[in-house]
Each structure stands twice: as structure tokens, then as C-alpha cells.
Amino acid sequence: MPGPDQVVRFTAAGDRPVAWAALGAGPPLVVGGWWCGHLELDWRNPLFRRFAELFADRFTLVRYDRPGVGMSDPAGPLITSLADEVAALSAVVDAAGEKVSLFGGSSGGCAAMAYAAAHPERVERLVLYGSYARGAEIATAEARDSLLALVGRHWGVGSRVLADLFLPTATAAERDEFVRFQRAALTAEQAVRSLEAVYAFDVRDRLAAIEVPTLVLHRRDDRAIPFALGRDVATRIPGAGFVPLDGPDHLPWRGDAESLAHAVREFLGAGRRARRNGSPHPDLSERELEVLRLVAQGLSDQEIAHRLGISAHTAHRHVSNIRGKLGVSSRAAAAAHAATAGLL
């Protein structure tokens, strides 16, 4: 059920209106750029709303619809170039009125990365989830062409195929609801053009220029954007931390959304706490720091044991001790701390 606390506002990217909404209080965290999004319809989704509220106690969560999508004049022209995506994001950042942190999810990560590379003075921290650097690597050319053709000719069937990709753990009723959401948010032509843009984005030449602290998160079994593409993004951004997450769901508000949100919150807030305390890791031994770095690279206990020549039991004990000393409840949050503390 839509909540009374969402107020939609409008800004403009050139002559194109951009709808945006804010929730909570604190430093602004701008989230957006999904290929298929809708401020009003998303807000009716209990899982989406619960995920948004995980941040609203500490941040002002700013969401927006891309021009031509959702509440941003859906009858108007759809933006399909990276430059236009960045212009829309820039308009929302300006509307937020101060330096922001960015949460770029899926194809929205491309706009977030390009904006952070061009405007480091406006970005406090950068979070990327389910992201990629080159859209052509998401799937083979044959698979991309087949999906585009299916969506264009049979949007009803195409929206079900996309639901299977994005929501592999969903119930039949949840898939049906997501199918209805996609068809309400986009026409068949808009869906094809949006997907074409997803595949066309290429930000590889921007990533080495990103100077802001960056955290990359990706689910290991993501069926929409392969895990390897998220790891590739992390290797290309100087000093970026990488947090592997379990599960196949592409949408961050599904699956273990709490662990994901905890890791992001830790990354966005722990740096300031660390500077106040004078040291980001005062209680960790050299061996524990070594293990923490490997956790942040996505290694399992067994892989850490093999790398360091210790038993899996000992590696597990080190990880447990690290989590206890850092006061975090998951490996993902520990990895986020490593990224924040400059250990990578």
C-alpha cells in the first residue's frame, strides 16, 4: 500500500522533467537509474519499501525516475544514451542540494560511475550493486538479440522471461506482480529501447578516473548480470572494495536484503567513525588483517585456508573473531569495513 510519507518532486535535465522523491533524514544517498522503475509503483512494493526504510534512519534516501519512464513524463522521449543518463542523475544531485553518496544499481551503476569520475567534488562515496562496465558482456550477441526480439514482439512473454531473470526465487504470485509492474512502467517499444541502452553502455574508460571511496557488491549467482562483471568493475576502480553476496536475486530488495543494506550502511558510515577513533582497526592482529583482506576479495573459509596454509577451522575462527571485534554480523559487513578502512 502506498505510504503518505512519499512526496514526489520534479526537476529537469535540460528540457526533460525528472521526478524524484526523498525519504528519511541525514546525508543524502541518491539511488536510481533502474532500466525499469516507477516511483509510485515501487513504493507500493512491501519488499522495496522495507529495503528503502533500512536506510531512512541515517540517510535522506533520494530516488528518481529516468526521463521517459515512470513519473518522469512517460509520454515524452525516452533517454537511451549514457550522456543523457548522467544528465538526469546530475539534475537530481543538484536538486538534493549538497554533496551526496551514490547507490548505482544494475545499469544505473554506469551512470553513477560516469558521474563520480566526472564530478568527484559532488560525491562523498560510491556504492555499486549488480553492476558492469561493458553491457555487451552481459550476454552473448545471440542471447541479447533474441531477448530484444521477444520483448518487442511479445511484451507479455518477454516480461515473464525478464521476471525469471530478475526474480528467480519469487513465488508465482510475485512473478505475476512483477510482470504487471514492468508492463505498467514501460511499453514494449520503451522496454526494447531501454534494454538496448543497457547493452550499449560502456564505462571502461571512466573507471580509472574514479577517486571517491567505492564499494562494489554483487550476488554470486545473479542471473541478470554475471558475477564476474561485478568483480571486473571492482578491479578497474582504484582502491575499490568488493563484497560478494550469496543468492541469485538481481533486485537488491529481494533475498538477504538486510545483509546487503548492513554492508552498505557500514561502508557509508564507518569511515567517519574510524577517523574519530583515530584508527580503523585497532584490535586486529596482523593475521586477522590478512584474513580480512581475503574476505574482502570474496574468498571462502576454505579458500582462505588454502591461501594461508592453515586449516579451514582456523580460518573460520579468524573470521568469527574479526566479526566480533568489528561488531558486525556478516562477512559482507566485514568486507565493507575493510574497504572503508583502506585495507584493499
N, C-alpha and C positions, 0 to 999 in steps of 0.2 A: 504494500500500500504506500503511495507517495506520501512523503512527510511534509509538514508545514514549514520546516526549517530550511528548505531549499529555496533560495531566491535566485532566479536567472537574470543575468545582466547581459548587456551587449556592448561590444567594442567593434573595431573594424580593422581589417587588414587590407589597406588600400580602399577600394570601393565595395569590399565584401564584408558583410556582417559576420561577427563571430560571437556565438552565445557561450557564456561561461557562468559558473556558479561557485560559491565558496562555502565551506563548512568548517566550523571549529575556530580556534584562536591560537595564535602563536606565529612563528616564522612561516612564510608561505612555501608550500610544497605543490608545484604545478604538475598535474597528471593529465595526460591526454594524448591525442593523436591516433587513437584506435581506428583501424580501417572502417569499422562499422560500430558507431557509437551513437548514443542519444541520451542527453542529459535527463530528460524526463523518464524515458522508459528504463534506463539503467537504474534510476533511483527507486523504481518500483520493485527491483530485484532484491530480495532479502539478503542473499549472499553478497551481492555487490555493496549493498548499504552497510552490512556488518563490516566488510573489509574497509570501507571508507571511514567508518567510525573508529577503527583501530588506530587511526592517525589523528583524529579530530581533537583529542585531548591535549596534544602537544603542538600541533601544526594547524595552520589555516590551509585546508586542502582545497586547491583550486582545480576544477575540471572544466573542460570545454569541448564543444563540437566543432569539427573541422568545417570550413565553409562548404556549403552544398550538402551537408549531412546533418541529420538530427534537427536541432532547433536553430541551426545557423543557416536560415533561408534555404530549405531543401529544394525549393523550386529554382534556385539560382545555379550558376555554373559550379561544377564540382572541381576542386583543385586536384591536380594529378602530378605536379612537379615538386621536387624537393624544395626548390626555392619558395614556392607558394606555401608549402607546409611550414617552413621556417618562418615565413612572414606571419602566418596565423599564430604560431607559438610566440613570436616576438610581440604581437599585439596583446596577447594575454599576459605575458610577463610585464609589459608596460602598464597594463590595467591593474596588476597586482600591486604596483607602486613601489617596490623595493627589491633588493637582491633576493633571489629565490633559489630553492633547490628544485631539481627536475627529476621526475619519475617518468622515464620513457619506456613504455611497454610495447613489445612486438614491433610493428612498423613505425610506431611513434618514437621508438628509440632512435631511428635515423634522423628525424627532425631534432630531437634532443641533443644528439651528438654533434650535429652540424651547428646548432645554435651555441652549444657550450664551447666549441672550437673557435667560433667567430666572436663570441661575447663573454669571455671569461670574467669580465668585471661585473656581470649581472648574475652570475651563477655561483652559489655557495657550494653545492655538492650535486653530483650527478649519479642517479640510480638508473640502471638499465635492466629490464627484465624480459626474458624471452626474445632477445634482440639478435640482430645480424648486421653485417657490414655490407653485404652484396646480395641483393634479392634474387639474382639469378641462381644462387647456390641453394635456395630453399628446396628446390625440387628439380628434376630433370626437365629439359625443354619440352619433352613429350608429355610429362605429367602436368606441367603448367598449362600447355595448350589445351589439353583435354579438360582440365578443370574450368578454364575460361570459356570454352565452348559449351560445356554443360550448364554453367551458370547463365550464360547468355541465352541459350535456347530453352532451358527448363529450370527457371529460378527456384521453383518449388523443390525439385530434386536436388539442384545444386546447393540450396540452403541446408538440406539434410546431410549432404556429404560434408559440408563445412562444419555442421554441428558435430558430426562424428569425429572430425579432426580436433576441434576445439574442446569438446566435452566428452572425452572417451569414457569417463566414469559416471556420466549422468544417467539418471533413470529415463525411461521412455517419455514420461511426462515432462521432465526437464529439457530433453531434446526437442520435444514438440514446442515448448515455450520459447526456446532459443531460435527455432525455425521461424516462429511468428515474429519474434523480435527482429531478426535480420530482414524479413520481408517488409516489416513496418518501417524500418530505418532506411532501407535502400530499395530502389527499383532494380530490375535486372540489369539495365544499362549502367546505372551507378555502381552496382556491385562489380561488374566486369571492369569498369574503368578504375575503380579503387584497387582491385586485385592486380591489375596491370601496373599500377603505380607501386604497389608493394614489391612486385618482382623487379621493377626498374630501378628502385633506389640503390645507390652505391655511394657509400661514405668512406670507403677505404682510405682515400687521400686526405680525409679530415682528422682521422683518429690520432695520429702522432702529434697533432697540434693541441690536443685537449690537455689543459693544465690543471683543471679543477679536480679535487679528490673524487674518485669514481668507484662505484661498486657495481659489479655485473652479477646478476642472479639468473639461473636457468635450471629448469627441471630436466632431470636426466632422460626421461622417456617422453619428452614433449613431441607430439606427433605433428604439430603445425610448423614449428621452427626447430630444426635439428639441434640437439645439444652441442654438437661440435661448432656450430656457428656462434653460439654464445661464448664458448671458450675462446674462439678466434678473436672476437671483439675484445675480450679481456687482455689478450696478448698484444694487441695493437695499440692500446691506450696506455701511456706511460704511468706506471705505478698503480694501475687498476687492481682492485681485489676481485676475486672470483668466488662465488658461493654456489656450489652445486646443491640442488634441492631434489628430494625424492618425488616421484609421481609423474603422471603423463599429462595432466591438465595444462592447457596453454593459458587459460584465463587465470590471473593471479588470485582472484577471489574464490576460486574453487580449490578443492583438495585441502592441503595443510596450509591454509591462508595465514594462520596465526604464526607459524614459524617464519614464513616469508616476511610478514609485517614486522615481527620482532627483529629480524636481521636488518631490515631497512631502518627501523627506529634506532637500533644500536648504532648503525653507521652514521645516521644523521645527527645523533646526539652525543655519542661517546667521545668524539674529538674534542668538544668543548669541555666535557668533564675531565678528560685526560689532561688538557692544558692547565685546568685549575689545580689538579692534583700534582702537577709537576712531572709526572711520569705515567705513560700509558700502560705499563706492565711491571709495577714494582715488585710483585710477589712471584713472578715466574722464573724458574731456573733456566739455564741455557738450554738444557734438553727439552724443557717444556716449550720454550720459544721455538725451537727447531721443529717440534711436533706441531705447534700451532701454525707455522708457515706451511707445513704439508697439508694440514686440514684445510687451510685456505686455498690450496691448489686443487682440492677436491678428492684427495686420496682417502681411501677407506682405512680402517684399522689394519687390515691385512696388508694393504699396500704400504702403509707407513712402516709396519714391522719389517717388511722386506727391504725397504729403502734404508732403514737404520740398522738392520741386523739385530733386531730384538724380537721377542715373541709377540704374537697378536694380543695376548693377555696384557703384556706390559704396555703396548701401545694404547689399548683400551683404557688402562688405568691412568696413563698420562692425559688422555683426552678428558676423562672424568675429572681429574684434578684441575685441569685448565679451566673447564667449565665452572667448577666450584669457586676457584679463585677469582675468575672474572665476573661471577654472579650472573651467568647466562644459562638458559635452559636447553640450548640446542647447539649442534655443530655449526649450523648456519649463522647463529648469532656470534659464536666464537670466531668464525671466519670474517664476519663483518668487523669485529673488534680488531682483528689483525690488519685489515685494510685501513681502518681509521687510524691505527697506531703507527702506520708507516712501516710495517714489518715485511712487506712483499716486494 
